[in-house]
Amino acid sequence: MITVMEKWFLRPNMNRWGLEIMQQMDELVGPAAHVNPGWAGHARFYQSRSAPSELLMVYPWRTLPEHRDLATTEEPLLADIYHQYCSARRKILYFDELPVEVEHGQL
């Protein structure tokens, strides 16, 4: 299992439309992602307070190869969104979770 973080870069004049843009993007690529064997859970979306043109989409995925294959097929579908709303293409980052103990002996 991996965690995928997609960083999106909106044009500054599009900052206030982050929710609508991400909803539009999800409607384009979400259906294929949800039936992909690598799908492992829904995404969560975040907008930076210090740089509102930066958005994060974070979600679990089963394997890196499955996600890379999917991401390649998504790019043509995202061309209009990039063109209309973004200053750059999304940047996809992959993370492995660290099993840090956080209970500290509390009851």
C-alpha positions in Angstrom: 0.0 0.0 0.0 1.2 3.5 -0.9 0.0 7.0 -0.3 -0.3 9.1 -3.4 -0.1 12.9 -3.2 -1.0 14.9 -6.2 0.1 18.6 -6.1 -2.0 20.8 -8.3 -1.0 24.4 -9.4 -3.9 26.7 -10.1 -3.4 30.0 -11.8 -3.6 32.8 -9.1 -6.9 34.1 -10.6 -8.5 30.6 -10.1 -7.7 30.3 -6.3 -11.3 30.8 -5.2 -12.5 28.1 -7.6 -10.4 25.2 -6.1 -13.3 23.2 -5.0 -15.2 23.4 -8.3 -12.0 22.7 -10.3 -11.2 19.6 -8.2 -14.8 18.4 -8.5 -14.6 18.7 -12.3 -11.3 16.9 -12.3 -12.7 14.1 -10.1 -15.7 13.7 -12.4 -13.4 13.2 -15.3 -10.9 10.7 -13.9 -12.7 9.3 -10.8 -14.9 6.7 -12.5 -11.9 4.9 -14.1 -9.9 5.1 -10.9 -12.6 3.6 -8.8 -12.8 0.4 -10.9 -9.0 0.1 -11.2 -7.7 -2.9 -9.3 -5.2 -0.6 -7.5 -7.9 1.6 -6.0 -7.8 1.5 -2.2 -9.9 4.4 -1.0 -11.3 7.8 -1.7 -9.2 10.9 -2.0 -9.1 13.9 0.3 -8.5 17.4 -1.1 -6.7 20.3 0.5 -6.0 23.9 -0.4 -2.9 25.7 1.0 -3.6 28.6 3.3 -0.2 30.2 2.6 -0.3 29.6 -1.2 -4.0 29.2 -2.2 -3.0 28.3 -5.8 -1.6 25.0 -4.5 -3.9 22.1 -3.9 -3.2 18.6 -2.6 -5.1 15.5 -3.4 -4.2 12.6 -1.1 -5.3 9.0 -1.4 -4.2 5.4 -0.8 -3.3 3.1 -3.7 -2.4 -0.6 -3.8 0.9 -0.5 -5.8 3.1 2.0 -7.5 3.1 0.3 -11.0 -0.8 0.2 -11.0 -0.9 3.9 -10.2 1.7 4.9 -12.7 -0.3 3.1 -15.4 -3.5 4.9 -14.4 -1.8 8.3 -14.2 -0.5 7.9 -17.7 -4.0 7.2 -19.0 -5.4 10.2 -17.1 -3.1 12.8 -18.6 -5.0 13.2 -22.0 -8.3 13.6 -20.0 -6.8 16.4 -17.9 -5.5 18.5 -20.8 -8.5 20.9 -20.8 -8.3 21.4 -17.0 -4.6 22.1 -17.2 -5.2 24.6 -20.1 -8.1 26.4 -18.5 -7.2 26.5 -14.8 -3.6 25.5 -14.1 -0.2 27.2 -14.2 1.5 23.8 -14.5 0.7 20.1 -14.7 0.1 18.2 -11.5 3.1 16.7 -9.7 2.6 13.2 -8.4 4.5 12.1 -5.3 4.5 8.7 -3.7 4.9 7.9 0.0 5.2 4.9 2.3 3.7 5.3 5.8 6.0 5.0 8.8 4.7 3.0 11.7 5.5 5.6 14.3 4.1 4.8 17.8 1.9 7.7 18.9 0.1 6.3 22.0 2.8 7.2 24.6 1.3 4.9 27.2 -1.9 6.9 27.6 -5.0 5.0 28.7 
